[in-house]
Amino acid sequence: MKRVLLFTLLLCLVAVRLAGQTSTDKCTRSTEGKEFWLGFMESRHHQAGHYLELTFTSSMTCHFSLYIGKSTVAYYSGTLQPNTPVLYQPAWSMVEPIGSETIESKAIHVVSDNPMNIFAMNWSPNSADAAVIFPVDALGSEYYAVCYEPNINEGAGGAPGNGKNSEFVIVASEDNTKVTITPSKVTDLLKPANVPFVITLNKGELYQVQSMNHANLAGQGDLTGSYISSDKPIAFYSGCWSTTIPIGANSAWDHLYEQIPPIRSWGRKFVTVPLKGRTI
C-alpha cells in the first residue's frame, strides 16, 4: 500500500515541476534527477531472507551506474526503457550500516545520462519500509529528524528481538563535509541529549546514530527533533530500527525508514488528501 502512495506522490511532484518550476525556485520540487546519494538504515538483518531493493524508473531511456562507498568503479550498471521499472538488490552487508556512531563507507551513489527516479526498500520477513529517494539538487544542509519512540523487545539472552532503537543516517555527497549533530535523546554510545558534537565525512561515507537501547533506563527513546547541520549538502534519513505503532502495541513491529527533506524546502501552504479507512 505504501508503494502505491509513494509512487502517486512521486507523479504529483513531477507534475508540479513540469507545470511551474522556474530557475529562481529555491528548492527542487521533484524526485526526478540525474544524480543521487542515498543510504539505508539498520533493520532486522538477522532474519533469514532479509534484503534491500532499489527500483529505478524513468519516462525515457536511461543509462545509469551505481557506486558504493568511495569506489570509482561501478558496482552495477543498467539501462532503463521508458516506463519500465528495473529492480536491483545490492548486497545488504555492503550498504546497510550496523550500530551507532561509526563512520562507514556504505553510501550509494547513482548517476544517469537522463532524468530518472529511485525507490528504496529495506525488507525482512516480519518488518519492512520504503522511501522515495531525492536527487542531489534537492539535498540541503539543515535537517530535523522525524523518528518514533522505540518499543524495545529483545530475544532470549539479549539476542536480536522484534524492536529497538530509533535512528537516523547522514550521507555525505562531498569530501570534507563537517556535520554538527544535536541529538534530542541520549545516543546508544551515551552522547548526551541536546549537546552538539561534530564529525567529518567524506564523499561515499555515512554515519548512523541510534538512541540508547537498554530497557528501563531513563533518557533513551525517540530521536525526533534531533538537529543536523552541515557545511556541504548531505542526504538525511530517519526512522526506527523496528517499533510498533501505536507504541503500546504488543505485535507488528516494523522498520521505519524515510528520506527527510531539508529545512530549505519547507513551505507555508499544504494540500492533504485523507486515506480511506479499513473496512475489515
Phi and psi restraints in degrees (value plus and minus 20) as a CYANA .aco file:
   2 LYS   PHI     -86.4   -46.4
   2 LYS   PSI     -53.5   -13.5
   3 ARG   PHI     -78.9   -38.9
   3 ARG   PSI     -65.7   -25.7
   4 VAL   PHI     -81.3   -41.3
   4 VAL   PSI     -65.4   -25.4
   5 LEU   PHI     -84.1   -44.1
   5 LEU   PSI     -61.7   -21.7
   6 LEU   PHI     -88.0   -48.0
   6 LEU   PSI     -59.8   -19.8
   7 PHE   PHI     -86.6   -46.6
   7 PHE   PSI     -55.5   -15.5
   8 THR   PHI     -83.2   -43.2
   8 THR   PSI     -64.7   -24.7
   9 LEU   PHI     -80.9   -40.9
   9 LEU   PSI     -61.8   -21.8
  10 LEU   PHI     -78.4   -38.4
  10 LEU   PSI     -66.1   -26.1
  11 LEU   PHI     -84.0   -44.0
  11 LEU   PSI     -57.8   -17.8
  12 CYS   PHI     -84.5   -44.5
  12 CYS   PSI     -61.1   -21.1
  13 LEU   PHI     -85.1   -45.1
  13 LEU   PSI     -60.4   -20.4
  14 VAL   PHI     -81.8   -41.8
  14 VAL   PSI     -62.2   -22.2
  15 ALA   PHI     -82.0   -42.0
  15 ALA   PSI     -61.4   -21.4
  16 VAL   PHI     -82.1   -42.1
  16 VAL   PSI     -62.3   -22.3
  17 ARG   PHI     -82.8   -42.8
  17 ARG   PSI     -67.2   -27.2
  18 LEU   PHI     -85.8   -45.8
  18 LEU   PSI     -51.1   -11.1
  19 ALA   PHI     -99.5   -59.5
  19 ALA   PSI     -52.5   -12.5
  20 GLY   PHI    -170.3  -130.3
  20 GLY   PSI     -10.4    29.6
  21 GLN   PHI     -93.7   -53.7
  21 GLN   PSI     118.7   158.7
  22 THR   PHI    -143.6  -103.6
  22 THR   PSI     149.4   189.4
  23 SER   PHI     -87.9   -47.9
  23 SER   PSI     -33.7     6.3
  24 THR   PHI    -114.2   -74.2
  24 THR   PSI     -22.3    17.7
  25 ASP   PHI     -78.4   -38.4
  25 ASP   PSI     120.5   160.5
  26 LYS   PHI    -106.5   -66.5
  26 LYS   PSI     -31.8     8.2
  27 CYS   PHI    -168.8  -128.8
  27 CYS   PSI     135.7   175.7
  28 THR   PHI     -98.2   -58.2
  28 THR   PSI     109.9   149.9
  29 ARG   PHI    -127.4   -87.4
  29 ARG   PSI      12.6    52.6
  30 SER   PHI    -164.9  -124.9
  30 SER   PSI     131.3   171.3
  31 THR   PHI    -112.0   -72.0
  31 THR   PSI     -13.5    26.5
  32 GLU   PHI    -109.8   -69.8
  32 GLU   PSI     117.6   157.6
  33 GLY   PHI    -190.5  -150.5
  33 GLY   PSI     159.5   199.5
  34 LYS   PHI    -127.4   -87.4
  34 LYS   PSI     -29.1    10.9
  35 GLU   PHI    -165.8  -125.8
  35 GLU   PSI     117.7   157.7
  36 PHE   PHI    -159.8  -119.8
  36 PHE   PSI     122.5   162.5
  37 TRP   PHI    -140.2  -100.2
  37 TRP   PSI     107.3   147.3
  38 LEU   PHI    -163.4  -123.4
  38 LEU   PSI     143.5   183.5
  39 GLY   PHI    -169.1  -129.1
  39 GLY   PSI     130.4   170.4
  40 PHE   PHI    -114.6   -74.6
  40 PHE   PSI     149.7   189.7
  41 MET   PHI    -136.7   -96.7
  41 MET   PSI     140.1   180.1
  42 GLU   PHI     -85.8   -45.8
  42 GLU   PSI     115.5   155.5
  43 SER   PHI    -151.7  -111.7
  43 SER   PSI    -180.2  -140.2
  44 ARG   PHI    -103.4   -63.4
  44 ARG   PSI      44.8    84.8
  45 HIS   PHI     -92.1   -52.1
  45 HIS   PSI     -30.8     9.2
  46 HIS   PHI     -93.3   -53.3
  46 HIS   PSI     -33.2     6.8
  47 GLN   PHI    -101.3   -61.3
  47 GLN   PSI     118.5   158.5
  48 ALA   PHI     -81.8   -41.8
  48 ALA   PSI     116.5   156.5
  49 GLY   PHI      72.6   112.6
  49 GLY   PSI     -22.5    17.5
  50 HIS   PHI     -80.0   -40.0
  50 HIS   PSI     116.4   156.4
  51 TYR   PHI    -173.4  -133.4
  51 TYR   PSI     141.3   181.3
  52 LEU   PHI    -131.9   -91.9
  52 LEU   PSI     125.7   165.7
  53 GLU   PHI    -161.0  -121.0
  53 GLU   PSI     116.0   156.0
  54 LEU   PHI    -133.8   -93.8
  54 LEU   PSI     114.9   154.9
  55 THR   PHI    -133.1   -93.1
  55 THR   PSI     104.1   144.1
  56 PHE   PHI    -128.5   -88.5
  56 PHE   PSI     113.5   153.5
  57 THR   PHI    -160.8  -120.8
  57 THR   PSI     137.8   177.8
  58 SER   PHI    -181.7  -141.7
  58 SER   PSI     137.8   177.8
  59 SER   PHI    -109.7   -69.7
  59 SER   PSI     -19.5    20.5
  60 MET   PHI    -162.2  -122.2
  60 MET   PSI     151.2   191.2
  61 THR   PHI     -89.3   -49.3
  61 THR   PSI     110.2   150.2
  62 CYS   PHI    -152.8  -112.8
  62 CYS   PSI     119.3   159.3
  63 HIS   PHI    -130.8   -90.8
  63 HIS   PSI     101.3   141.3
  64 PHE   PHI    -151.7  -111.7
  64 PHE   PSI     139.1   179.1
  65 SER   PHI    -154.2  -114.2
  65 SER   PSI     127.7   167.7
  66 LEU   PHI    -140.1  -100.1
  66 LEU   PSI     111.5   151.5
  67 TYR   PHI    -140.5  -100.5
  67 TYR   PSI     131.3   171.3
  68 ILE   PHI    -141.0  -101.0
  68 ILE   PSI     111.7   151.7
  69 GLY   PHI      42.7    82.7
  69 GLY   PSI    -154.0  -114.0
  70 LYS   PHI    -113.0   -73.0
  70 LYS   PSI     -18.6    21.4
  71 SER   PHI     -85.1   -45.1
  71 SER   PSI     120.6   160.6
  72 THR   PHI    -122.0   -82.0
  72 THR   PSI     -15.3    24.7
  73 VAL   PHI    -122.9   -82.9
  73 VAL   PSI     107.3   147.3
  74 ALA   PHI     -81.6   -41.6
  74 ALA   PSI     110.5   150.5
  75 TYR   PHI    -103.7   -63.7
  75 TYR   PSI     -46.7    -6.7
  76 TYR   PHI    -175.2  -135.2
  76 TYR   PSI     119.8   159.8
  77 SER   PHI    -153.2  -113.2
  77 SER   PSI     131.5   171.5
  78 GLY   PHI    -178.1  -138.1
  78 GLY   PSI     153.6   193.6
  79 THR   PHI    -147.4  -107.4
  79 THR   PSI     109.4   149.4
  80 LEU   PHI    -118.4   -78.4
  80 LEU   PSI     114.1   154.1
  81 GLN   PHI    -115.8   -75.8
  81 GLN   PSI     130.9   170.9
  82 PRO   PHI     -72.3   -32.3
  82 PRO   PSI     108.9   148.9
  83 ASN   PHI      38.0    78.0
  83 ASN   PSI       9.7    49.7
  84 THR   PHI    -147.2  -107.2
  84 THR   PSI      82.1   122.1
  85 PRO   PHI     -83.0   -43.0
  85 PRO   PSI     127.0   167.0
  86 VAL   PHI    -139.7   -99.7
  86 VAL   PSI     108.1   148.1
  87 LEU   PHI    -124.8   -84.8
  87 LEU   PSI     119.5   159.5
  88 TYR   PHI    -162.3  -122.3
  88 TYR   PSI     117.1   157.1
  89 GLN   PHI    -135.7   -95.7
  89 GLN   PSI      81.0   121.0
  90 PRO   PHI     -90.6   -50.6
  90 PRO   PSI     133.5   173.5
  91 ALA   PHI     -82.3   -42.3
  91 ALA   PSI     100.3   140.3
  92 TRP   PHI     -82.3   -42.3
  92 TRP   PSI     -51.6   -11.6
  93 SER   PHI     -85.3   -45.3
  93 SER   PSI     -40.5    -0.5
  94 MET   PHI    -107.7   -67.7
  94 MET   PSI     -41.5    -1.5
  95 VAL   PHI    -149.6  -109.6
  95 VAL   PSI     -26.7    13.3
  96 GLU   PHI    -117.6   -77.6
  96 GLU   PSI      98.1   138.1
  97 PRO   PHI     -88.8   -48.8
  97 PRO   PSI     130.6   170.6
  98 ILE   PHI    -143.7  -103.7
  98 ILE   PSI     105.4   145.4
  99 GLY   PHI      62.0   102.0
  99 GLY   PSI    -192.6  -152.6
 100 SER   PHI    -137.6   -97.6
 100 SER   PSI     121.7   161.7
 101 GLU   PHI      43.0    83.0
 101 GLU   PSI      25.4    65.4
 102 THR   PHI    -150.7  -110.7
 102 THR   PSI     112.0   152.0
 103 ILE   PHI     -96.6   -56.6
 103 ILE   PSI     106.7   146.7
 104 GLU   PHI    -151.5  -111.5
 104 GLU   PSI     122.8   162.8
 105 SER   PHI    -109.4   -69.4
 105 SER   PSI      48.5    88.5
 106 LYS   PHI    -147.1  -107.1
 106 LYS   PSI      -6.3    33.7
 107 ALA   PHI     -90.8   -50.8
 107 ALA   PSI     134.0   174.0
 108 ILE   PHI    -132.2   -92.2
 108 ILE   PSI     111.6   151.6
 109 HIS   PHI    -140.5  -100.5
 109 HIS   PSI     104.1   144.1
 110 VAL   PHI    -141.6  -101.6
 110 VAL   PSI     110.5   150.5
 111 VAL   PHI    -147.3  -107.3
 111 VAL   PSI     126.6   166.6
 112 SER   PHI    -160.6  -120.6
 112 SER   PSI     135.5   175.5
 113 ASP   PHI    -105.2   -65.2
 113 ASP   PSI     -32.8     7.2
 114 ASN   PHI    -159.4  -119.4
 114 ASN   PSI     140.1   180.1
 115 PRO   PHI     -79.8   -39.8
 115 PRO   PSI     118.3   158.3
 116 MET   PHI    -165.2  -125.2
 116 MET   PSI     154.8   194.8
 117 ASN   PHI    -147.3  -107.3
 117 ASN   PSI     131.1   171.1
 118 ILE   PHI    -150.1  -110.1
 118 ILE   PSI     117.8   157.8
 119 PHE   PHI    -146.9  -106.9
 119 PHE   PSI     105.9   145.9
 120 ALA   PHI    -135.5   -95.5
 120 ALA   PSI     117.8   157.8
 121 MET   PHI    -152.4  -112.4
 121 MET   PSI     117.5   157.5
 122 ASN   PHI    -132.8   -92.8
 122 ASN   PSI      93.5   133.5
 123 TRP   PHI    -142.6  -102.6
 123 TRP   PSI     114.8   154.8
 124 SER   PHI    -154.8  -114.8
 124 SER   PSI     141.7   181.7
 125 PRO   PHI     -74.4   -34.4
 125 PRO   PSI     -53.2   -13.2
 126 ASN   PHI    -137.7   -97.7
 126 ASN   PSI      -4.2    35.8
 127 SER   PHI    -186.3  -146.3
 127 SER   PSI     107.5   147.5
 128 ALA   PHI    -178.5  -138.5
 128 ALA   PSI     132.2   172.2
 129 ASP   PHI    -177.5  -137.5
 129 ASP   PSI     146.6   186.6
 130 ALA   PHI    -166.7  -126.7
 130 ALA   PSI     144.7   184.7
 131 ALA   PHI    -169.0  -129.0
 131 ALA   PSI     125.7   165.7
 132 VAL   PHI     -99.2   -59.2
 132 VAL   PSI     115.8   155.8
 133 ILE   PHI    -117.4   -77.4
 133 ILE   PSI     116.3   156.3
 134 PHE   PHI    -108.8   -68.8
 134 PHE   PSI     123.8   163.8
 135 PRO   PHI     -94.9   -54.9
 135 PRO   PSI     149.7   189.7
 136 VAL   PHI     -76.3   -36.3
 136 VAL   PSI     -58.7   -18.7
 137 ASP   PHI     -79.6   -39.6
 137 ASP   PSI     -42.4    -2.4
 138 ALA   PHI    -113.3   -73.3
 138 ALA   PSI     -23.8    16.2
 139 LEU   PHI     -94.6   -54.6
 139 LEU   PSI     139.5   179.5
 140 GLY   PHI    -161.6  -121.6
 140 GLY   PSI    -186.2  -146.2
 141 SER   PHI    -146.5  -106.5
 141 SER   PSI     -14.9    25.1
 142 GLU   PHI    -158.3  -118.3
 142 GLU   PSI     111.3   151.3
 143 TYR   PHI    -164.3  -124.3
 143 TYR   PSI     135.4   175.4
 144 TYR   PHI    -140.0  -100.0
 144 TYR   PSI     115.4   155.4
 145 ALA   PHI     -94.6   -54.6
 145 ALA   PSI     122.8   162.8
 146 VAL   PHI    -143.3  -103.3
 146 VAL   PSI      87.2   127.2
 147 CYS   PHI    -140.5  -100.5
 147 CYS   PSI    -157.4  -117.4
 148 TYR   PHI    -189.7  -149.7
 148 TYR   PSI     133.0   173.0
 149 GLU   PHI     -83.0   -43.0
 149 GLU   PSI     109.7   149.7
 150 PRO   PHI     -93.1   -53.1
 150 PRO   PSI     122.9   162.9
 151 ASN   PHI    -131.5   -91.5
 151 ASN   PSI      72.4   112.4
 152 ILE   PHI     -92.0   -52.0
 152 ILE   PSI     110.8   150.8
 153 ASN   PHI    -168.6  -128.6
 153 ASN   PSI      68.8   108.8
 154 GLU   PHI    -104.2   -64.2
 154 GLU   PSI     134.4   174.4
 155 GLY   PHI    -100.8   -60.8
 155 GLY   PSI     159.9   199.9
 156 ALA   PHI     -80.7   -40.7
 156 ALA   PSI     115.3   155.3
 157 GLY   PHI      46.5    86.5
 157 GLY   PSI       2.3    42.3
 158 GLY   PHI      61.9   101.9
 158 GLY   PSI     -10.6    29.4
 159 ALA   PHI     -86.4   -46.4
 159 ALA   PSI     138.5   178.5
 160 PRO   PHI     -75.5   -35.5
 160 PRO   PSI     113.4   153.4
 161 GLY   PHI    -135.4   -95.4
 161 GLY   PSI    -162.2  -122.2
 162 ASN   PHI    -105.7   -65.7
 162 ASN   PSI     -56.7   -16.7
 163 GLY   PHI    -166.8  -126.8
 163 GLY   PSI     128.1   168.1
 164 LYS   PHI    -182.5  -142.5
 164 LYS   PSI    -167.2  -127.2
 165 ASN   PHI     -52.7   -12.7
 165 ASN   PSI     121.8   161.8
 166 SER   PHI     -97.3   -57.3
 166 SER   PSI     139.9   179.9
 167 GLU   PHI    -182.5  -142.5
 167 GLU   PSI     142.1   182.1
 168 PHE   PHI    -166.9  -126.9
 168 PHE   PSI     139.5   179.5
 169 VAL   PHI    -151.1  -111.1
 169 VAL   PSI     115.8   155.8
 170 ILE   PHI    -131.3   -91.3
 170 ILE   PSI     111.1   151.1
 171 VAL   PHI    -139.1   -99.1
 171 VAL   PSI     104.9   144.9
 172 ALA   PHI    -108.0   -68.0
 172 ALA   PSI     113.5   153.5
 173 SER   PHI    -122.7   -82.7
 173 SER   PSI     -28.3    11.7
 174 GLU   PHI    -160.5  -120.5
 174 GLU   PSI     136.3   176.3
 175 ASP   PHI     -89.2   -49.2
 175 ASP   PSI     136.8   176.8
 176 ASN   PHI      32.2    72.2
 176 ASN   PSI      28.9    68.9
 177 THR   PHI    -110.8   -70.8
 177 THR   PSI      95.6   135.6
 178 LYS   PHI    -107.2   -67.2
 178 LYS   PSI     102.2   142.2
 179 VAL   PHI    -140.1  -100.1
 179 VAL   PSI     108.3   148.3
 180 THR   PHI    -125.9   -85.9
 180 THR   PSI     105.2   145.2
 181 ILE   PHI    -137.4   -97.4
 181 ILE   PSI     106.6   146.6
 182 THR   PHI    -140.0  -100.0
 182 THR   PSI      73.9   113.9
 183 PRO   PHI     -91.6   -51.6
 183 PRO   PSI     122.7   162.7
 184 SER   PHI    -102.7   -62.7
 184 SER   PSI     -35.1     4.9
 185 LYS   PHI    -154.1  -114.1
 185 LYS   PSI     145.3   185.3
 186 VAL   PHI     -81.0   -41.0
 186 VAL   PSI     114.5   154.5
 187 THR   PHI    -103.4   -63.4
 187 THR   PSI     152.1   192.1
 188 ASP   PHI     -85.5   -45.5
 188 ASP   PSI     -46.5    -6.5
 189 LEU   PHI    -119.3   -79.3
 189 LEU   PSI       0.8    40.8
 190 LEU   PHI      50.7    90.7
 190 LEU   PSI       6.9    46.9
 191 LYS   PHI     -91.6   -51.6
 191 LYS   PSI     113.3   153.3
 192 PRO   PHI     -90.5   -50.5
 192 PRO   PSI     134.0   174.0
 193 ALA   PHI     -88.4   -48.4
 193 ALA   PSI     123.8   163.8
 194 ASN   PHI      44.5    84.5
 194 ASN   PSI       0.5    40.5
 195 VAL   PHI    -138.9   -98.9
 195 VAL   PSI      95.1   135.1
 196 PRO   PHI     -86.0   -46.0
 196 PRO   PSI     126.3   166.3
 197 PHE   PHI    -158.4  -118.4
 197 PHE   PSI     137.7   177.7
 198 VAL   PHI    -140.5  -100.5
 198 VAL   PSI     118.3   158.3
 199 ILE   PHI    -149.5  -109.5
 199 ILE   PSI     142.2   182.2
 200 THR   PHI    -143.1  -103.1
 200 THR   PSI     105.2   145.2
 201 LEU   PHI    -135.3   -95.3
 201 LEU   PSI     127.2   167.2
 202 ASN   PHI    -125.7   -85.7
 202 ASN   PSI     142.3   182.3
 203 LYS   PHI     -72.1   -32.1
 203 LYS   PSI     108.9   148.9
 204 GLY   PHI      75.5   115.5
 204 GLY   PSI     -27.1    12.9
 205 GLU   PHI    -118.5   -78.5
 205 GLU   PSI     133.2   173.2
 206 LEU   PHI    -155.2  -115.2
 206 LEU   PSI     143.9   183.9
 207 TYR   PHI    -161.9  -121.9
 207 TYR   PSI      96.3   136.3
 208 GLN   PHI    -120.6   -80.6
 208 GLN   PSI     115.9   155.9
 209 VAL   PHI    -140.6  -100.6
 209 VAL   PSI     108.0   148.0
 210 GLN   PHI    -138.7   -98.7
 210 GLN   PSI     132.0   172.0
 211 SER   PHI     -93.6   -53.6
 211 SER   PSI     142.0   182.0
 212 MET   PHI     -73.7   -33.7
 212 MET   PSI     122.8   162.8
 213 ASN   PHI    -150.2  -110.2
 213 ASN   PSI      39.3    79.3
 214 HIS   PHI    -153.8  -113.8
 214 HIS   PSI     110.0   150.0
 215 ALA   PHI     -83.4   -43.4
 215 ALA   PSI     120.4   160.4
 216 ASN   PHI      45.0    85.0
 216 ASN   PSI       9.9    49.9
 217 LEU   PHI    -133.8   -93.8
 217 LEU   PSI     114.9   154.9
 218 ALA   PHI     -89.8   -49.8
 218 ALA   PSI     126.9   166.9
 219 GLY   PHI      80.3   120.3
 219 GLY   PSI     -36.3     3.7
 220 GLN   PHI    -103.2   -63.2
 220 GLN   PSI     149.9   189.9
 221 GLY   PHI     119.0   159.0
 221 GLY   PSI    -159.0  -119.0
 222 ASP   PHI    -100.4   -60.4
 222 ASP   PSI      99.9   139.9
 223 LEU   PHI    -104.2   -64.2
 223 LEU   PSI     -13.0    27.0
 224 THR   PHI     -74.5   -34.5
 224 THR   PSI     117.4   157.4
 225 GLY   PHI      73.0   113.0
 225 GLY   PSI     -26.5    13.5
 226 SER   PHI     -80.8   -40.8
 226 SER   PSI     117.9   157.9
 227 TYR   PHI    -128.3   -88.3
 227 TYR   PSI     110.8   150.8
 228 ILE   PHI    -146.3  -106.3
 228 ILE   PSI     106.8   146.8
 229 SER   PHI    -151.9  -111.9
 229 SER   PSI     134.4   174.4
 230 SER   PHI    -168.4  -128.4
 230 SER   PSI     142.8   182.8
 231 ASP   PHI    -114.1   -74.1
 231 ASP   PSI     -22.5    17.5
 232 LYS   PHI    -162.3  -122.3
 232 LYS   PSI     139.3   179.3
 233 PRO   PHI     -80.4   -40.4
 233 PRO   PSI     117.5   157.5
 234 ILE   PHI    -152.5  -112.5
 234 ILE   PSI     136.2   176.2
 235 ALA   PHI    -118.4   -78.4
 235 ALA   PSI     125.4   165.4
 236 PHE   PHI    -156.6  -116.6
 236 PHE   PSI     112.8   152.8
 237 TYR   PHI    -150.8  -110.8
 237 TYR   PSI     123.7   163.7
 238 SER   PHI    -167.5  -127.5
 238 SER   PSI     143.9   183.9
 239 GLY   PHI     141.9   181.9
 239 GLY   PSI    -150.8  -110.8
 240 CYS   PHI    -172.9  -132.9
 240 CYS   PSI     122.0   162.0
 241 TRP   PHI     -71.8   -31.8
 241 TRP   PSI     -72.2   -32.2
 242 SER   PHI    -194.3  -154.3
 242 SER   PSI     110.8   150.8
 243 THR   PHI    -172.1  -132.1
 243 THR   PSI     159.3   199.3
 244 THR   PHI    -132.4   -92.4
 244 THR   PSI     126.0   166.0
 245 ILE   PHI    -147.6  -107.6
 245 ILE   PSI      94.4   134.4
 246 PRO   PHI     -90.9   -50.9
 246 PRO   PSI     146.5   186.5
 247 ILE   PHI     -82.5   -42.5
 247 ILE   PSI     -46.5    -6.5
 248 GLY   PHI    -102.7   -62.7
 248 GLY   PSI     -20.8    19.2
 249 ALA   PHI     -87.6   -47.6
 249 ALA   PSI     130.6   170.6
 250 ASN   PHI    -128.9   -88.9
 250 ASN   PSI      -5.6    34.4
 251 SER   PHI    -172.0  -132.0
 251 SER   PSI     152.2   192.2
 252 ALA   PHI      42.1    82.1
 252 ALA   PSI      36.0    76.0
 253 TRP   PHI     -93.2   -53.2
 253 TRP   PSI     113.8   153.8
 254 ASP   PHI    -156.5  -116.5
 254 ASP   PSI     126.4   166.4
 255 HIS   PHI     -89.6   -49.6
 255 HIS   PSI     118.4   158.4
 256 LEU   PHI    -136.7   -96.7
 256 LEU   PSI     105.6   145.6
 257 TYR   PHI    -168.5  -128.5
 257 TYR   PSI     102.6   142.6
 258 GLU   PHI    -173.3  -133.3
 258 GLU   PSI     123.1   163.1
 259 GLN   PHI    -102.1   -62.1
 259 GLN   PSI     112.7   152.7
 260 ILE   PHI    -118.9   -78.9
 260 ILE   PSI     111.1   151.1
 261 PRO   PHI     -92.6   -52.6
 261 PRO   PSI     129.1   169.1
 262 PRO   PHI     -91.7   -51.7
 262 PRO   PSI     140.8   180.8
 263 ILE   PHI     -77.1   -37.1
 263 ILE   PSI     -55.1   -15.1
 264 ARG   PHI     -83.0   -43.0
 264 ARG   PSI     -37.7     2.3
 265 SER   PHI    -113.7   -73.7
 265 SER   PSI     -23.1    16.9
 266 TRP   PHI     -85.4   -45.4
 266 TRP   PSI     131.8   171.8
 267 GLY   PHI    -146.5  -106.5
 267 GLY   PSI    -191.5  -151.5
 268 ARG   PHI    -142.0  -102.0
 268 ARG   PSI     -32.5     7.5
 269 LYS   PHI    -146.2  -106.2
 269 LYS   PSI     117.3   157.3
 270 PHE   PHI    -159.2  -119.2
 270 PHE   PSI     129.9   169.9
 271 VAL   PHI    -139.2   -99.2
 271 VAL   PSI     107.8   147.8
 272 THR   PHI    -138.1   -98.1
 272 THR   PSI     130.9   170.9
 273 VAL   PHI    -144.8  -104.8
 273 VAL   PSI     100.4   140.4
 274 PRO   PHI     -89.4   -49.4
 274 PRO   PSI     130.7   170.7
 275 LEU   PHI    -112.4   -72.4
 275 LEU   PSI     122.8   162.8
 276 LYS   PHI     -88.8   -48.8
 276 LYS   PSI     116.0   156.0
 277 GLY   PHI     -94.6   -54.6
 277 GLY   PSI     144.0   184.0
 278 ARG   PHI     -92.4   -52.4
 278 ARG   PSI     125.2   165.2
 279 THR   PHI    -127.3   -87.3
 279 THR   PSI     -25.8    14.2
